[in-house]
Amino acid sequence: MSVVTNTTTIGAIEAPSRRNTELMLLAFAVVIPVFAYINVGLALDGKLPAGVLGYGIGLGLLAGVAHLAVRKFAKYADPLLLPLAALLNGLGLVMIWRLDQSPRLIQRAEKLFGGFSPDAPKQLLYSAIGIGLFVGVLILLKDHRILQRYTYISMAAALVLLILPVFFPAVNGAKIWISLGPFTIQPGEFAKIIIAIFFSGYLMVKRDALALASRRFMGLYLPRGRDLGPILMVWAMSILILVFETDLGTSLLFFGLFVIMLYVATERTSWIVFGLLMSAVGAVGVASFEPHVQQRVDFWLNPFAEKTWAQSEQIGQALMSFGSGGTLGTGLGQGDSDLIGFAANSDFILSTFGEEMGLAGMMAFLLVYGLIVERGVRTALAARDPFGKLLAIGLSGAFAIQVFVVAGGVMGLIPLTGMTMPFVAYGGSSVIANWALIGILIRISDTARRPAPAPAPSPDAEMTQVVRP
């Protein structure tokens, strides 16, 4: 006796997109800054701020547009990246608005510039432009691997962006800005993304040659002499940036990003050692003859020195603001970080968070940054192609280095670099470039998490005869 049964092939099970999870987290990312906005208004005036409704609606609309774009064009992307970035952007807007209400800063602006212009509305506009660029990245960049075609074009574009500030006047001792009429652009913020694209394409091709070692010394594999060329070239470029632009932050970011990606591509610890040694040699060498860099080192070592207090007052005030915040902080809107002066909402905005939110709040605040880096690294691990892996780790590394050099400079761990805290500090270039960075990470994440398509059914496999005796 025989029994014939028909069996058909079963398609791949649809993977969860996690978009509803993202929407719920995004709701919290909007509610928390609105709650902080209300707290600041109550602390300053004892009543609800008049603009709370407009702020909540504006932030909610921006977050909603970004979420709809992800739901439409990156269905399987990581659900945490967008809410984390939106939370930081929202808190930054609140803190900039809080500093706009400071009588000290208003009086100082009227005295120095003849009038005061609030920065929070402009920052909200920059955030909207950043969200627009974020949506544009998701729509136009269908596949991140397309960027690999522009490896050497990216190198040329990055060099142009890094060199251009040399031809413009210095701002506060550093040439990091391009002035176009009433607008100023900080090209280093965009260069970090373009440099990551170049390094990813270059190292994907050259990683095998760079991983070869000629000899072993003290437990380290020493690279061959001819393979030291790339790292020597990048080291020299970072030194030139430091010399001609006196921009310590971009120099550290540029060289540190290359060393991180070189280590990930080759898995050779020796590259990390060489990178640290060369960065130390370059920094000490430049600081020995470049007055602006030497001055920043002196302010870092002696921020409270009486003879230099007029120049190092901002650093000293920032350190005192962290101390006055204690463990739990003075409360939103109740600090005195506006004593720092004109850079309170840009370079030193982290000190406002430290004073008004305290050590506990700062730990939570930095943890949000850490989560963005962690999700970027997880995206790199999940990526199926080597270019995507290197690009994700490069963008995450650039983000992490920028957070470290800014936080380290404001807290007195390293000399002040003049860079801005991503998403939080006032500045159009920073917030726009970082939204583009998050957009590329989300695109890589979507490609990495997207389920593989089910194989096309074979006509011969549609029916299988099973004979049972």
N, C-alpha and C positions, 0 to 999 in steps of 0.2 A: 504494500500500500504506500502510495506517495502523496504528499501534500505539497501543493505549490502555493507559495506566499509571495506577495508583491511588497517590496520595500523601496522606498524612495529616499534620495539624499536629503539631508537636513542642512539648511544654511547656517551660517555662523550666528551665534546668539548676539543680539544687539547689546553693546556695552553701555552702561549708564553714562550720560553726558555730564551729570553733576551741575547742570545749569540752575536747577531749583535751589541747590545748596548755595551756589554763588549768589543768587538773588536774596536769600535769607541773610547771608553774611553781609551783603551790600547794604541791606536795610540797617543792620547794626552799625556799619561804617558811616552811615549818614546820621543816624540818631545820636551817636556819641558826640560828634562835633557840634550838633545843634544843642545838645545838653550842655556842652562846655561853653558855647556862645551865651546861653542863658545864665550860666554861673558867672561869667565875666561881667555881663550887664548888671546882675544883681549886686556883685561886689563893688562895681564902680559907682552905680547910681541908685542902688536899692530898688530897682524896678526892672521889668522885662525890657530888653533893648528893642528899639523901634524897628530895627531891620531883621529881627529874628525870623519872621515869616518869609521874607524875601530870600534870606540866606538859606533857609531850609529848602525852599522850593528850588532855588538855583542849584544847590548842591545835589538835591535829589534828581533833578532833570539831567544834570551832567552824568551822574552815576547811572541813571536809567538808559541814557543813550549809549553809554559804553557797554552796558550789559546786553542791550539788544543787538549791538554789533557783534559781541562775542557769541551770543546765542545763534546768530544768523551765519556768521562767517568762520567761527572757530568753536564748533559745537562741543568738541571733546577736550577743550583746553583745561588747564589746571584751575580749579574753582577758587583758589585763595589769592592769586596774584592781583586780580582787579580789586577785590575788597580791601586788601592791605594797602595798596597804593591810594585808593580813594580815602581811606581813614587818615593816612598821613597828610594828604592834600587838604582834607577838611580841617584837621587840627592846625595845620600851618596857617590857613586862612583865619581861623579864630585868633591865633596868637598875633598875627600881623594886625588884625583889627584891634586887638587889645592894646598894642603899642601905639596905634594911631590915636587912641584916646588919651595918651599920656600928656599932661600939661607941660612937662619938662621938654619932651621932644617937639611939641608944637612951638613953644617959646624959642627953642634953639633953632628950629627951621626958619622961623620968622626973622630971627636975628641974623642968621648966616645967609639965607637965600631970599629974604624979603617976603616970604609967604610959606604956607604949609599946604601940601597936597597929600591926602590920605593914600596909602599904598594898597589897602585891602581891595578896593574896587578894581584896581589895575591887576592885582594878583588873581582875582576871580576871572578877569578877561584872559589872562595868560593860561589859567587852568582850562578855560573853555577851548582855547586854541590847542592846548596840549591834548585834550580829549578828541578834538577834531583830527589831529595828526595820528592819534592812537587808532581811531576808526579808519583813517586812510591807510594805515599800515595793514590792518586786517583785510581791507577790501582789495588793495593793490598787490599785496604780497601773498599770492596764493600758495607759494611753496618757498620756504626759507632757502632751499638749495639753489634757487635762482641767484642769490647773492654771491655764490661762489664764482660765478662768471665774471664778477667785477672785482676780483682780488687786487689786481695791480692798479686799476682805476681808483679803488678805495685808498690805496697807498698814496697816490698822487693827490687825491682830494684831501686826505688827512694832513699831508704836508702843507698844502695851501692854507688850510684852516689854522694850522699851528704857526705858520710864518706870518700871516697877515697882521696880527696884533703888533708886530715889530714896527710897522709903519704908522701906528697911531699913538697919540700921547699916552703916557703912563697915568694910571689912576691909583692913587695911594701907594705909589712906588712900584707897581707891577703893570706890565703891558699885557693885559689879558682881555682887553675889550676892543671891539670895532665900533666906531661911531658912524652912524648913517643918519645925518640930520638930527632929529629929536630922538632917534632910536639908538640903543646900544645893544650889541650882541656879544656874548661870550662864546667864541667858537670852540673853545676847549670842551664844552659840554657836548657838542655834537661830534667832535673829533673822536671822543672815546668810543662811540658806537662804530664809527667808520674804521677806526684802528682795529677794533675787535673783529670786524669782518675781514680785514686784510690778514691779520695774524691767523685767523681760522683757516682761510684758504691757503696761505703759505705753509703753515705747519702741517696741514693735512698731506701735502705733497712731500715735504722735506723731513717729516718726523723720523723716518727710518734712518736717514743719514745722520741726523742729529743725535739719535739714540746710541750710535756706535761709540765705543770707548777704546782708547789706545792702551791705557795702563790704569792700574789701580793704586791709589795713594791714600794711606790713612783711612781705609774703609770707603773711600769715595772713588767712583769711576770718573776719571778725567777725560773730557771730550778731546777729540783730535784738534790739532791746531787750526786746520782749515775750516772746521765746523764752528769755531769761535767767532767767525765773521759776522753772522747775524746778530748775536748778542752784543758784539763790540759796536756794530753800527747803531743799534737801538740805544745803547748806552751813550754813545757820542751825541745822538740826537737829543736825548733827554738832558744832557749837560748843556748843549747849545741853547735849548729852551730856557734852562735855568739861568744861563749867562745873559742872553740878550733880552729875555722877557722878565727876568727875576721872578719867575712863577714856579715856586717850589711845589705847589699842589699838582699842577699838570705834569711836571717832571716826574714826581713820584707815581702818579697814576699811570703815565705812559710806560715807564720802565717796569713798574710792578706788575702791570697787566701782562706784559710780554713774558716775564719770568714765570708767572703763574701758568699761563697757557703753554709755555715751553715745558714746564714740569709735567703738566697733565698729558701732553702729547708724547713725551719721551719716557716718562716715569723714572727719570734720572735725578736723584737728590743733588748730584753735583751741580746741576744748573741753578738750584736754589742757593747753594753756597756761593757760587760765582756771582750770582745776581746780588746777594746781600753785600759781598765784599766790594763789588764794583760800585754799588749805590753809595756805600759808606765812603769809599775813596773819592767819588765824584762830589758828594755833598761837602765833605771836609775841604776838598780842593777849591770849590767855588766859594765856600764861606770864607776862605782865607783872603780873598781879594775882592769879592763882590760886596759893597757896603750894605745894600738893602738886605741881602741874605744874612750877613753877619749881624745886622741890627736885630733881625727877627730872632736869631739865636740868643743874642744878649737879653732881649726882652723875655724870652722863654726861661732863661736861667735866673734872671733877676727882675721879675715883673714889678716888684715893689721898691726898686731902687729909687732913692729920692732924686738923683740927678737926671734920671730918664723917665720920671713919673708922667711928665707931660705927654710923652709918646707912648708909654706902655700902660697908660691909665685904663684903657679898654680891657686889656688882658687881666689886670689886677681886679677891676670891677667884676669881670666875668667869674673869676675864681671866688671872690667874696659872695657873689650871688649863689653859687653852688653851696657854699658854707652856710649861708643864712636860710637856705631851703630845708636843711636838716633831712630827716627821714621821710616825713609826710608832706613837706612843702608848706608854703605860706597860704596857699589857696589861689585858684585862678583869679587873676585881676588884682591880687593883693601884694605883689612883689615890687621890688624897686630896681629891676634890671634895666629900666630905661635910663639909669645913670650911665650905662655904657656909652650911649650917644647914638650917632647916626647909623652905626652898623648893628644896632640891637635887633633889627628885624631881618638881617641877612647873615653875615658871618657869625654873629653871636646869638642867634635866636635860640640856640640850644640852651644857653644859660638861663633864658626866661623859663623854659620848660623845667630846668633843674631847680630853679628857685621856687616856682609856684606849684610844682608837682612833687618835689622832693626826690629823695633817692629811690623810693618805691616807684614813683611815677616814671623816673628816668629809666629804671630797669625795664618796665613794661614798654616804654617808648622805644628803647633800643632793641627790645625783643621783636617788635614789629619789623624793624629793619632786618634783623636776623632771620625772621621767617621768610621774607622776600628772597634773601640770599639762599636759604635752604630750599625753597621751592624751585629756584633757578638751577641749583645743583641737582635736585631730583629730576628736573626736566632734562638736564645733560645726561644723567644716567639712563633715562628712559629713551632718549633719542636713538633712532635706528641707524643713522648715518654718521660717519666721523666728523663731517663738517658741522652738522647740527650739534653734536656733542661739544666740539671746541667752541662754537659760537655761543652756546648757552653758558658754558663755564666762563667764557671771556666776558660776557655781559654781566654775569653774576659777580665775577671777580672785580670788574670795574666799579660796580655799584658798592661792593663791600669795601674796596680801597678808599673810595670817596667818603663813605660814612666814617671810616676809621680816621682818615687824615683830618676831617673836619672836627669830629668829636674829640680826637686826641689833641688837636690844636686849642680848642676852646677850654678843655679840661686841664691843659698844661702838661700833657704827656709828651707831646712833640712840639716843635716850633709851629707857630700859626702859619697856615698855608694860604688863606684868603679864598678858599673854595666855599661853596654853599652846600648846606645840608639838603639832600634830595627831597623834593616835594614839599618841604617845610619852609625853607628860607625864601625871602622875597627875591624874585628875579625871574624874568620870562624865559631866558635861555635854559635855565636849570629845569624848571618844571616842564617845559615843552619837550626837551631832549629826554628827560626821564620817562615821560609818558610814551615816547617812541620806543624807548628801551623795553618797557613793559609790554608794548604791543608786539615786538619781535619775539620776546620770550613766550608770550601767549601763542603766537603762531607756531613756534617750535614745539611747544607743549601739545598743541592740538594735533600736529603731525605725529608726535611720539605716542600719544594716547589713543589715536584713532584706530579702531579695530581693523585688522587686515580683511580685505574683501574675500567673500566666500568664493571658492573655486567654481568655475563654470561647470554645470552638471554635464556629465557625459551621457550620450544617448544609450550607450551600452549598460550604464549603471542605473538607469531608471527602473529596471525590473530585474530582480535577481531571483532565480529559481532555487528554492531550498528543498531538497528531496529528503524526506524522512522515511526510513524503512518501517 
